């Protein structure tokens, strides 16, 4: 049980972090072509709703420094399309670049997009695995009260959420990372059959920069998880 004081501290720091990276991602996103260099396993980044790819820069820089070519999908813009539409756009990017043995690294809504892609838009098995950070795989109770379609899609009763919950065979290739407290997802449920990690940390955004989260992302990208059959 997380104390109220600790939760409020995490919550405050979370929004400071989010504000900083939203501004930085807009003003100095970086060069896409430079990120695609490297000889290690290719990684495709999937941001959350209303996030550009630059918001994931702490993870991107760690992956690229480790030798991974990092692919972002600028066509997602601020990622407010329906999950299925976004998944199709990312799948087209992966096929167009002829990427194989791909690791997806996702934040929040990005994890829903990644799982949808793996189940519905990957007939050639180009995607090896995914790390999903703070993803509402079972929806968020708060989404029931939202009027914006991009947020209503996170409702536990939304057809996309229900459909994704039924796709159990994909879960063994997914690693989830959450903190002990998430102000956007009141009930962070474990994904059946996945590797589920809970960090001694809190928030919806700043968990991405947690050293343990970054270490796990690098572990999965290296191929250490899931283990080969």
C-alpha positions as CSV (number, residue, x, y, z in Angstrom):
1,X,0.0,0.0,0.0
2,X,1.5,3.3,-1.1
3,X,1.2,6.2,1.3
4,X,-0.7,9.3,0.3
5,X,2.4,11.4,0.8
6,X,4.5,9.2,-1.4
7,X,1.9,9.0,-4.1
8,X,1.5,12.8,-4.2
9,X,5.3,13.3,-4.4
10,X,5.4,10.9,-7.4
11,X,2.5,12.6,-9.0
12,X,4.0,16.1,-8.7
13,X,7.4,14.9,-10.1
14,X,5.6,13.0,-12.9
15,X,4.0,16.2,-14.3
16,X,7.2,18.2,-14.0
17,X,8.9,15.5,-16.0
18,X,6.2,15.3,-18.6
19,X,6.1,19.1,-19.0
20,X,9.9,19.2,-19.5
21,X,9.9,16.4,-22.1
22,X,6.9,17.7,-24.0
23,X,8.7,21.0,-24.5
24,X,12.0,19.5,-25.3
25,X,10.5,17.0,-27.7
26,X,8.8,19.8,-29.6
27,X,11.7,22.2,-29.7
28,X,14.7,19.8,-30.1
29,X,13.4,16.4,-31.2
30,X,16.6,15.3,-32.9
31,X,17.5,13.9,-36.3
32,X,15.7,10.7,-37.3
33,X,18.4,9.6,-39.8
34,X,21.1,9.6,-37.2
35,X,19.1,7.3,-34.9
36,X,18.9,4.5,-37.5
37,X,22.6,3.8,-37.4
38,X,23.9,0.7,-35.6
39,X,24.5,-3.0,-36.0
40,X,22.5,-4.4,-33.2
41,X,18.8,-5.6,-33.2
42,X,16.5,-2.9,-34.6
43,X,14.1,-1.2,-32.2
44,X,10.8,0.6,-33.1
45,X,9.6,3.2,-30.6
46,X,5.8,3.6,-29.8
47,X,4.9,6.8,-27.9
48,X,1.7,7.3,-25.8
49,X,-1.3,9.4,-26.7
50,X,-0.5,13.0,-27.5
51,X,3.2,12.2,-27.3
52,X,5.7,12.6,-30.2
53,X,8.6,10.2,-30.6
54,X,10.9,12.8,-29.0
55,X,9.1,12.3,-25.7
56,X,10.8,8.9,-25.5
57,X,14.3,10.4,-25.9
58,X,15.8,8.9,-22.6
59,X,15.0,5.4,-23.9
60,X,16.0,6.2,-27.5
61,X,19.4,7.5,-26.4
62,X,20.2,4.5,-24.2
63,X,19.3,2.1,-27.0
64,X,21.2,4.0,-29.7
65,X,24.3,4.3,-27.4
66,X,24.1,0.5,-27.1
67,X,24.4,0.0,-30.9
68,X,20.7,-0.4,-31.8
69,X,19.3,1.3,-34.9
70,X,16.3,3.1,-33.5
71,X,13.3,3.7,-35.7
72,X,10.6,6.2,-34.9
73,X,7.4,6.7,-36.9
74,X,6.8,10.4,-37.5
75,X,3.6,9.6,-39.3
76,X,2.0,8.9,-35.9
77,X,2.4,12.7,-35.1
78,X,0.9,13.1,-31.6
79,X,-0.5,9.6,-31.6
80,X,-4.2,10.4,-31.3
81,X,-5.5,8.0,-34.0
82,X,-7.4,4.8,-33.0
83,X,-5.2,2.0,-31.9
84,X,-5.9,-0.2,-34.9
85,X,-5.1,2.6,-37.3
86,X,-1.9,3.5,-35.6
87,X,-0.8,-0.2,-35.5
88,X,-1.3,-0.4,-39.3
89,X,0.8,2.7,-39.8
90,X,3.7,1.2,-37.7
91,X,3.4,-2.1,-39.4
92,X,3.7,-0.4,-42.8
93,X,6.9,1.3,-41.6
94,X,8.4,-2.0,-40.4
95,X,7.6,-3.7,-43.7
96,X,8.7,-0.7,-45.8
97,X,12.1,-0.6,-44.1
98,X,12.3,-4.4,-44.3
99,X,13.0,-4.6,-40.6
100,X,13.2,-8.1,-39.0
101,X,13.7,-9.4,-35.5
102,X,12.3,-6.2,-34.2
103,X,11.8,-5.2,-30.6
104,X,9.0,-2.7,-29.9
105,X,9.6,-0.3,-27.0
106,X,6.3,1.4,-26.0
107,X,4.9,3.8,-23.5
108,X,1.3,3.8,-22.4
109,X,-1.0,3.7,-25.5
110,X,2.0,2.6,-27.5
111,X,1.8,-0.8,-25.8
112,X,-1.8,-1.2,-27.1
113,X,-0.6,-0.3,-30.5
114,X,2.3,-2.8,-30.3
115,X,0.1,-5.7,-29.2
116,X,-2.5,-5.0,-31.8
117,X,0.3,-4.9,-34.5
118,X,1.8,-8.2,-33.2
119,X,-1.6,-9.9,-33.4
120,X,-3.1,-8.4,-36.5
121,X,-0.5,-6.8,-38.8
122,X,2.6,-9.0,-38.5
123,X,2.0,-12.0,-40.8
124,X,5.8,-12.4,-41.5
125,X,6.7,-12.5,-37.8
126,X,8.9,-9.4,-38.1
127,X,8.4,-8.4,-34.4
128,X,10.3,-10.5,-31.9
129,X,9.1,-8.9,-28.6
130,X,7.9,-5.8,-26.9
131,X,8.5,-3.8,-23.7
132,X,5.5,-1.9,-22.6
133,X,5.8,0.8,-20.0
134,X,2.7,1.9,-18.1
135,X,0.3,0.5,-20.6
136,X,-3.4,0.2,-19.7
137,X,-3.8,-3.3,-21.1
138,X,-7.1,-3.7,-19.2
139,X,-8.1,-0.1,-19.7
140,X,-8.3,2.8,-17.2
141,X,-11.4,3.5,-15.1
142,X,-10.9,7.2,-15.7
143,X,-11.5,6.8,-19.4
144,X,-15.2,6.2,-18.8
145,X,-15.6,9.9,-17.9
146,X,-13.6,11.3,-20.9
147,X,-15.4,12.9,-23.9
148,X,-12.3,12.9,-26.2
149,X,-12.4,9.8,-28.4
150,X,-8.6,9.4,-28.1
151,X,-9.0,8.9,-24.4
152,X,-12.4,7.1,-24.4
153,X,-10.6,4.2,-26.2
154,X,-8.9,3.4,-22.9
155,X,-12.1,2.5,-21.3
156,X,-12.2,-1.1,-20.0
157,X,-15.4,-1.7,-22.0
158,X,-14.1,-0.3,-25.3
159,X,-14.1,-3.0,-28.1
160,X,-10.3,-2.4,-28.7
161,X,-9.5,-3.0,-25.0
162,X,-11.7,-6.1,-24.9
163,X,-10.2,-7.5,-28.1
164,X,-6.7,-7.0,-26.9
165,X,-7.4,-8.8,-23.6
166,X,-8.5,-11.9,-25.6
167,X,-5.2,-12.1,-27.5
168,X,-3.4,-14.2,-24.9
169,X,-1.0,-15.9,-27.2
170,X,0.9,-12.6,-27.8
171,X,1.6,-12.1,-24.1
172,X,4.6,-14.4,-23.7
173,X,6.6,-12.0,-25.9
174,X,5.7,-9.0,-23.8
175,X,7.5,-7.5,-20.8
176,X,5.4,-4.9,-18.9
177,X,6.9,-2.3,-16.6
178,X,4.9,-0.3,-14.1
179,X,5.5,1.6,-10.9
180,X,3.7,1.1,-7.6
181,X,1.4,4.0,-8.4
182,X,0.1,5.4,-11.7
183,X,-2.1,8.5,-11.5
184,X,-3.6,7.7,-15.0
185,X,-4.2,4.0,-14.4
186,X,-5.8,3.3,-11.0
187,X,-5.6,-0.4,-11.3
188,X,-2.4,-1.6,-13.0
189,X,-3.2,-5.2,-13.8
190,X,-0.7,-7.9,-14.6
191,X,-0.8,-9.2,-18.2
192,X,-1.4,-12.9,-18.1
193,X,1.5,-14.9,-19.5
194,X,3.8,-11.9,-19.8
195,X,6.8,-10.9,-17.7
196,X,5.4,-8.2,-15.4
197,X,7.8,-6.0,-13.5
198,X,6.8,-3.5,-10.8
199,X,9.4,-0.9,-9.9
200,X,9.9,0.8,-6.6
201,X,8.8,4.0,-8.2
202,X,5.7,5.8,-9.3
203,X,4.1,7.9,-12.0
204,X,2.9,7.5,-15.5
205,X,5.7,9.3,-17.4
206,X,8.9,9.4,-15.4
207,X,9.0,5.6,-15.0
208,X,10.5,5.7,-18.5
209,X,13.7,7.3,-17.2
210,X,14.0,5.0,-14.2
211,X,17.4,3.2,-14.5
212,X,15.8,-0.2,-13.8
213,X,13.3,0.4,-16.6
214,X,16.1,1.4,-19.0
215,X,18.2,-1.6,-18.0
216,X,15.2,-3.9,-18.7
217,X,14.6,-2.3,-22.1
218,X,18.3,-2.9,-23.0
219,X,18.0,-6.5,-21.8
220,X,15.0,-7.2,-24.0
221,X,16.6,-5.4,-27.0
222,X,19.7,-7.5,-26.7
223,X,17.7,-10.7,-27.1
224,X,18.1,-11.9,-23.5
225,X,14.3,-11.9,-23.1
226,X,12.3,-13.8,-24.0
227,X,14.8,-16.6,-24.0
228,X,15.2,-18.6,-27.2
229,X,13.4,-21.9,-27.4
